[in-house]
Each structure stands twice: as C-alpha cells, then as structure tokens.
Amino acid sequence: MVLAVVAAAIFVATLVVVIWQPKGFPIGYTALIGAVVALATTVVGLGDVPTVVGIVWNATLTFVAVVLISLILDEAGFFEWAALHVARWGRGNGRLLFVLIVGLGAVIAAVFANDGAALILTPIVVGMLRALNMPAKAALGFILATGFIADTGSLPLVVSNLVNIVSADYFGLGFAEYAAVMVPVGIVSVLASLGMLLAYFGRSIPKRYDVLALTRPAAAVKDRATFRAGWVVLAVLLVGYFAADPLGVPLAAVAGVGAVVIVLVAARQPAFLFARQAASPVLVTTGGTAAVTGGSGGTGGGSGRVIPVWKTIREAPWQIVLFSIGMYLVVYGLQNQGLTDYLAKLFDVFGDHGVLVTALGVGFVIAILASLMNNMPTVLIAALAIGGAGATGLTHEVMIYANVIGSDLGPKITPIGSLATLLWLHVLDRKGIHIGWGQYFRTGIVLTVPVLAVTLTALAGWLTLIR
C-alpha cells in the first residue's frame, strides 16, 4: 500500500513539472528524474528498464525521424508551397479556402505527424492570413482549425502520431493492419471535424478574399533540390512502411533512412554554414497586381538559399526519447503497484456490454484522462490496463483502437492535453496571437466531444463490419 502511494505521488509530481515546463528544465530530464526516483524507491526495478526501452525505442526514434524530415522540408519551403497552392485553388472563396486549409492540415498530420501539422503549418497560415488582410475573428477561426485538425487528422497511419506508434508497438500491430482499420475511421474523424469547424466558425469566414495578394507558390521554394528530393523520399517511405512488417524491419529504420537521405541532400553544399543567406522574397503590389522579387543572392524562388541543417537537426524533438523512457518507467511503477488494475476492471465492465459501448466507454474515459494529465502518460497507462483486462477477440481490439482515438482527440479539450498544444500556444504568443486557456477550453470541448463520439461510433461499426 505504501509503495502504491509513493508510485502515485511520483507520477503526479513528474506530470506537474512536465506540464509546467519550468524554463531551462526540458521535459526529457524531468521524466528521467522521475524515473530515477521511482528506481530509488523500488517502485520499479532495474529489470524493468530494458523492458521499457524495448517498448518505446522504435516509437520515439520513428517520431523523431518523421519530424526531422518535416523540419528539413519546411526549411526548403515545401509546406509554404503547398499552402499557397491550396490558397489559389480556393479561387477567392473564403469557405472553400477554409475547407482546403483543413484538408491540407489533415494530410500533413497523417504523413508528417500531428506536431508537424500544428507547429509548421500554423505559422504559414498566419502569414497567409495577414497577407490577405483577413479580419481578426476570421483569422482566429483559421488558426484554431489548423491546430484542431492536426490532432483529429492524426489517426490514419501509425506514424501520424507518437501515441499511435506507442500503441501499435505495444500490441504488435503492423503498419498495414493498423491502416486497414484506421484510414476509414480517420476519414470519418476529418469529415466530422470539418463539419464541426464550419458550424462553429462558418459565420466569421469572409465570403471572398483577394487571390492576387498571395505570393507565387514557386517563390516559396528555397531549396529546389531538397524540395524535389522530398517527394521521392515520401514516396519511398510510404512503400517502405508497408514493406517493413513482412520483412521484420522496424519503422524507425525506414524513417531513419529517409531522414538521413533528406539531410544529406539538404547539406550537399560543404560550405553551407558560411553561405550568405538570401533575403526572403518580397511581395510588391502595384496597381492591384502582385509581383515577387527575390532577395539578395536569391534567384528563381530562393534557389540561392541554403538550409541550416545542423541547426535543424538540433531542433528535432530529441527530448521526446528521454521523455518516453523516463515517463514510461514512472507509469510502469503504477502497474507494478497494481494501480492500473482499477482501470482494467472498468474497461472490462464496458467490454461486457458490446462493441459500441466498449468503444465509447473506453474512448471517452481515455480522452478525459488525456485532457487532464496529457496524452503520452495516458496512452501508456491505458495500454497497460488493456493488456491486463480480460477482454479478448473483437472487444480487445476495439479497446486498443479506442485508446488511440481517445489519446489523439482527447487532448484537444484542454491546453495541457498534449505537449504539442502547449508549444503551439507558445508559438502563437510569439506571433502576437494570444489564446487564453479559458477560451481554448470553451472551444475545445464544444468541438471535440461530438467528433470523438462520431469517430468512436465509426470505429465500432467498421471493426464489426470487417471482422
């Protein structure tokens, strides 16, 4: 009993510091300190360390590699190019632009993970909205929609969210097996999200916008070789992900090779660290028409610029590796002391009442936990509880995927639901856009609950149909 209280106290203390994020105290070090305390108090043993590392190493390294690829491509202008094309496809129709931006966010979230969609696309959308002189209320709708779809659109693939990778690894789900279930469910989630976003922000979206105020997409490309290599790498990655499971190759190896290739292409100029950076293209408006002029040293869409490769590598989320190992050890202490058994019993109660009740019950419980204590520890706790529950067959499978959905969507209810959301809010603050926690919660809960219910219902129906 005493060790159970100690395990709970260590978990709560570690979680509070992780969410608080004191300046100069990275989340990885916080989680490792919690793990060391758990080891020192015998809440977990040394024998648990290799078990935990074996569970999280593939997930975290895959996630880091995917995000690193997205960071390099962002420096090359890949996402700005895509966003400008999407904005032109809108043909001046405000509502169509909103739909297309949400669709772009969903695609980026699926391929480059939720963090990439929220943290890379948001600044690009902000710049686009300012160029279009979008009213403040409308701009806020676009910005919140971009942040929201980053998570609700991160269901389809294993690599779309760190939560997905952790859960798939823990339960031995292959890339193709996972996609067969979650691609259709993910499409439902995106459509439900789009419907709720339009219902919530529709009135604030202007009917028309000036397409001529937008920069040419070609001008956004800063490194053509890296930009072109990005398409090849993405195609090879997609094939590699599906081929990895039959060959017994971990996803981290596939994503890692892709990251190495794109880094080598971006760093192909030996003197890149000393190269003179070209100025960003300048938008010049004359007589109602827009033109783009290259900066000094840049021609043809910034081809003279080089990517700060080592800076980008340093900015990759390496702390998440330490965080995953440390936090999972802390969570493992909860299992060792029997605390996850209570959650397993609750899941079994849901499991006794059919597939739909199981999906909704497990999904909503996990979503609430994720919104209150962050989705990373939540998915770990829930995975341990599902593993300890008595459910088998279809019921067990529903629990596994409901855990993913609850952990992906639940964090949108509160700002502390995911570390990416906290960082996203910080990025917006730096750009002069402040979204208070109260405002975020009022919007998040209204948007998330219906989307979560629809998505979990779709999961129950789809699994019943294909099994």
LINGIZI-V933330 format. One record per helix or strand. SS is the DSSP state (hx for helix, st for strand). FROM is the first residue (numbers start at 0). TO is the last residue. If there is no record, write none. Layout:
# LINGIZI-V933330
ss from to
SS FROM TO
SS FROM TO
This chain:
# LINGIZI-V933330
ss from to
hx 1 19
hx 26 39
hx 45 75
hx 77 88
st 92 92
hx 93 130
hx 135 151
hx 157 159
hx 161 170
hx 174 203
st 207 207
hx 210 212
hx 216 219
hx 223 246
hx 250 265
hx 271 273
st 281 285
st 288 292
hx 308 313
hx 318 335
hx 339 350
hx 354 372
hx 374 387
hx 392 411
hx 414 416
hx 418 429
hx 436 465
